[in-house]
Amino acid sequence: MKPSDVFGVVVRTIGVLCLLYGAWCAAVWLQFALGFSEMLPSAVRLQAVFLLAAGLGALRGADHVVGFAYPAAGVPRTRAGGAGEPAPAR
């Protein structure tokens, strides 16, 4: 496996862990909403939403993160830093 492949696996693993922890926070939130628990820290709602969004973002955007961290070798870059025409010679 190339380093970029390993990095992609790490990003996706972090995404799965965020989803799992976010699902646990959402379950705590649901227990409170259904009346099974009387105490709910206010941060749990925000934490559940943030972790679920971050987990989905990491899973869906892992290829973009890997592409940003490991740009394709041999792709000419412009002065603005994007792929495209090669930068003019000075």
Backbone torsions as a table, in degrees:
resi	resn	phi	psi	omega
1	MET	NA	139.8	176.5
2	LYS	-78.6	158.8	177.7
3	PRO	-57.7	-34.6	179.2
4	SER	-66.2	-34.2	176.7
5	ASP	-66.5	-42.8	178.7
6	VAL	-63.2	-41.7	178.9
7	PHE	-62.7	-39.5	177.2
8	GLY	-62.9	-39.7	177.4
9	VAL	-65.2	-40.4	179.2
10	VAL	-63.8	-44.1	179.4
11	VAL	-62.1	-43.2	179.7
12	ARG	-67.9	-36.2	177.3
13	THR	-64.3	-42.4	176.4
14	ILE	-61.9	-38.8	177.1
15	GLY	-62.2	-42.1	178.8
16	VAL	-66.1	-42.0	178.6
17	LEU	-63.2	-40.2	176.3
18	CYS	-63.1	-41.8	178.4
19	LEU	-63.3	-41.8	180.0
20	LEU	-64.9	-46.3	-179.6
21	TYR	-68.2	-36.8	176.0
22	GLY	-64.9	-37.4	176.9
23	ALA	-66.4	-37.4	177.0
24	TRP	-64.6	-43.5	177.5
25	CYS	-63.5	-38.6	177.7
26	ALA	-66.5	-35.0	177.0
27	ALA	-66.0	-40.0	176.6
28	VAL	-63.4	-42.6	178.3
29	TRP	-61.5	-42.2	179.7
30	LEU	-66.0	-39.9	177.0
31	GLN	-59.5	-40.8	178.1
32	PHE	-66.7	-42.4	-178.0
33	ALA	-65.3	-32.5	-179.7
34	LEU	-86.9	-3.9	175.9
35	GLY	90.8	8.8	179.2
36	PHE	-79.0	-16.8	-179.6
37	SER	-134.5	145.4	-179.1
38	GLU	-102.2	-12.2	-178.7
39	MET	-118.4	132.1	176.3
40	LEU	-145.4	114.3	174.4
41	PRO	-62.0	141.5	-176.5
42	SER	-65.0	-22.4	-178.4
43	ALA	-74.5	-17.6	-176.7
44	VAL	-64.1	-39.0	179.3
45	ARG	-63.0	-48.8	-180.0
46	LEU	-64.8	-40.2	-179.9
47	GLN	-64.0	-41.7	180.0
48	ALA	-62.6	-46.8	-178.7
49	VAL	-64.8	-45.4	-178.9
50	PHE	-63.0	-45.8	-177.4
51	LEU	-67.5	-38.7	177.4
52	LEU	-65.3	-41.2	177.8
53	ALA	-67.3	-41.8	179.2
54	ALA	-65.7	-39.7	178.4
55	GLY	-64.2	-45.1	177.3
56	LEU	-65.1	-39.6	178.3
57	GLY	-63.7	-39.8	179.1
58	ALA	-67.7	-39.1	179.5
59	LEU	-71.3	-44.1	-177.4
60	ARG	-76.2	-30.0	-175.4
61	GLY	-106.0	15.7	-177.6
62	ALA	-60.2	-38.6	179.9
63	ASP	-65.1	-35.9	178.3
64	HIS	-69.0	-39.6	178.5
65	VAL	-65.2	-43.6	178.2
66	VAL	-64.7	-40.8	178.0
67	GLY	-64.2	-33.5	176.8
68	PHE	-72.7	-41.3	-177.5
69	ALA	-75.2	-33.3	-179.2
70	TYR	-126.5	80.8	179.2
71	PRO	-62.9	149.5	-177.9
72	ALA	-61.3	132.3	179.3
73	ALA	-72.0	139.0	176.5
74	GLY	87.0	-2.5	176.9
75	VAL	-82.8	119.6	-179.5
76	PRO	-64.9	146.2	-177.8
77	ARG	-117.2	145.0	178.2
78	THR	-86.6	177.0	178.6
79	ARG	-63.9	-30.4	-179.9
80	ALA	-76.3	-9.3	177.6
81	GLY	97.2	0.0	-179.9
82	GLY	-93.1	166.1	177.4
83	ALA	-76.7	148.0	179.9
84	GLY	153.3	-137.7	-179.7
85	GLU	-67.6	145.4	178.0
86	PRO	-65.9	152.1	179.2
87	ALA	-65.4	143.0	180.0
88	PRO	-65.4	147.1	179.6
89	ALA	-71.7	145.3	180.0
90	ARG	-95.1	NA	NA
